[in-house]
Amino acid sequence: MTIQRPASIDHREPWLRIGTREFRSRLIVGIEQYDSVSVVRDVLTVTEADIFITTVDPDNRRSSLLLSDLDAALDLDRFTWIGTTSFARSKDGALRTADVLRDSWGIDILKLDVRGDNNMPDNRQTIEAAHELRAKGWSLLPFILPDLSTALALQDAGCSALRVMAAPVASGRGIVDPGPIQEIIDVLSIPVIVEGGLGTAHHVAQAMGMGAAATLVNTALVEAKDPMKMALAMRHATTAGRCAYESGPMAETIAA
């Protein structure tokens, strides 16, 4: 048997293109929960993230780090900027957030979250918001509960990628029910990002091993006793999981 050396295990080829923007890092890092500019800088550096996510709270219930402070500590020009509506708690709040992000910073790629007061994605309102935002020219990465019909509806609406919830946000429970997520990954033709409840590196490796295009982590880094070490673990888990998926792993067997 001849084993060929892989041409590359860096996986820096784009997994998503939107216009002229290319997304290469398969680990996306949310920064909405941080209150330290230096920690944001270090986390983004350690994870080798190439996406910078920014938002506003449409109901003024919480504040974010000042962009001017982040710009002084980090070269924001090296990132692809996308917005998020993660602070919104209704479709109308998400739409208002999108308007502010476009008017303030010219952002046209949106990590669309339409969640209720229970912080869970509202699939129906997400579809409705997606149609309205697509009509206004937005490129969208919506967040949903794992449901194939919803996923297909958002793909048909022209969304660029889809984010699927593995477990309740900030729960750290990992991938609670892999079946519906695997079905979405297998059926959709747009990239699928797994997020929500990914509390440690083996959760990320599992998601990537299922064939996810990328994973998104946030609370797992914020809550870790050593956020930088967890950030490094997540980065390596992303590569390991993707390599395992691309290797065509052996099939499971039943013991005799």
C-alpha positions, 0 to 999 in steps of 0.5 A: 500500500502506498500512502501519499503525503497530503499536499497541505493540512493548513486548510486555508483555501476559502470555504466561502466566497461572498463577492470579493470576500474570501473566508479561509479560517474555519474557526469563527470567534464571537466577541460580543461577550468580551469587555477587554480589548487586549483579550479580544486581540489575543483571542483573534490572533491565537485562533487565526480568525479572519472574520471580525464580528460587530453589532449593536444592541437595538434595545440599548440593554448592553454595551460593546467594546468601542471600535476605536479602542479595538482598532488601536489594538488590532489591525481591523483591516486584515479581517472581513467585517460582518455584522450580527443581530445576536443581541436582538430578541425579535425579528423587528430588532434584528431588522433594526440592527441590520439597518444600523450596521449598514448605515454606520459601517457599510456592512453588508454581510450579516450573521442573522440571529432572530431569537426569542426571550429564551435565547433560542432561534425562532426558525419561522421569524428567521425565514421571514427576516431573511426574505426581507433582508435578501430583498435589501441586498444583504448576504446572510448567515442565519442561525436556526434550530436543526430542521431540514425544511427550514434549512432548505427554505433559507438556502432557497432564499439565497443565504450564503451559509447556514448556522445550525445550533448544536445545543443551547447557546452558552450551555457547553453541552456539545452536539446533543443530537447529531442526526438532524445536523448531519442531515442538513450538512449532507443535503445542503449545497451551501456551507453549514456552520455548527455553533451553540453549546460547543464548550470544548475542543472535542465538540469542535472536532466532532462538528468538523468531523461530521463535515461542517464547513466551519464552527463558531465559538464564543462562550467556551473561550470567555468562560475557560480558566485559560481562554488563550489555551482554549483558543489554541485547542479550538484552532487545532481541533478545527484542523484535526476534525477537518482532516479527519473528515477529508481522510474518509475515515473507516466505517464503524463495525459491530464487534463479533 
